[in-house]
């Protein structure tokens, strides 16, 4: 049943052969120790260096996706200097975003209120759509 749950294409005859091969005490059940022995056997039998090599090639070929891009002006700086510059840039962006919200929030709320008034829909619901 386990092999079929793992989507292995195995016939009943093959399954019975495996069962009898690994049921070492012939009690009609596979004990935990027999199961571990069977799994170890299957792993050793199916060990294929070519498959492992192909998996390694896949990992290497996708490794470029994990690389983070470094701005050119920071690429050759010391890590401490890079962190300081990145923190300053983050602070500048945070202040810019906060300033834009403070400047335009009142007018945006007025526009949403007017849209709600003219469309006869509560501004609360209009704000979700916008």
N, C-alpha and C positions, 0 to 999 in steps of 0.2 A: 504494500500500500504506500509506503514511504517513497519508493521509486516512482510510482505513478503520480504521487503528489508533487514530485520534483520534475514532472513532465518527461520522464525517461521512457523511451519506446522499448518496452520489454514484454515478452510473451509470458503466459502463465507457466509454460514449461521451463523457461529460463529462470523465472522467479522461484519455482520449486527446487531447481538445481542449486541456486544460490542459498536458499533456505537450508537445504540438507547439507550443503558444504560448510556452512558456518554454525549450524546447530551441533556443536562438538559433543555435548553430553546426550544427544538424541532424545531429549525430553519433549520435543514438539514445540518448544518455545525458544525464542532468542533472548538470552539474558543480556544485561548491560555489558558485561565483559565480551560476550560473543558479538554484540553489536559494534563495540569499539574495534574489535579485531577485524570485523567485516569492513567497516569504514576505512580503517588504515589500509587494508588490502586494496580496496577500490581506489583510494588516493594514490597508492604506490603504483598500481597497475596503469592508471590513467595519467600519470605524471609524464608530461611531454615538454621537452625543452623548447620545441618550436612554438607551442602555444604560449609558454611563458615569455619567449622572445617577442612574439606578436603583441602581447599585452604591454610589454615594456616599450615597444615602439609606439603604441597608442598613447601611452603616458608621455613619452618624449614629444610626440607630435602635437599634443595639446598643451604642453607646458607654456607656450607663448601666450595662451589666454590668461594665465594667472599672473603674468608680469604686470606690475603697475607702471604707468607712465610717469616719468619724472620730468618736470619742467626743465627746459634747457638751462635756465639761469641757476637752477639749484643742483644740477647733476654733478658738478665738480666741487661743491661746497662741503665743508665738514658737517657731519650729522647734527651737531648742536646748532650750527648756523641754519641748516635746513629747517629744523623744528621751529626755531625762532621766527624765521620768515613765514613759514606755513601758519603759525599761530597768529602773526600779525595780519596776514591776508584773510584768515578766517574772521578775525575781529572786525576788519574793515568791511567784509561782506555782511556780517551781522549788523553792524551799525547802519550800513546802507539800507538793508532790508527793513530794519526798524524805522528808519527815517521815512522811507517810502510809505510804510503803513500809517505812520502818524500824519503825514501830509495828506494822503488821499483817502483815509478811512471815513472821514465825515462826509465827503462828497459821494463816496461809493454807497454809504448807507442812505443818503438822500436819494440817489438814483434808484436804488432797490425799492425804497419806500414809494417813490413816484411810479415805478413800474407796477408795483402791487396795487396802488390806488387806481391807476388807469385801467388795469386789467381786472379789477375787482377780485383780486386774490390777495390774501394776507402776505405782507412782506416777509414774514418768517418762512413761508413756503417758497417764495420767489428766490430767497437767498440760497436755498438748497439747489435750485436749478442753475443759478448763476454760478 
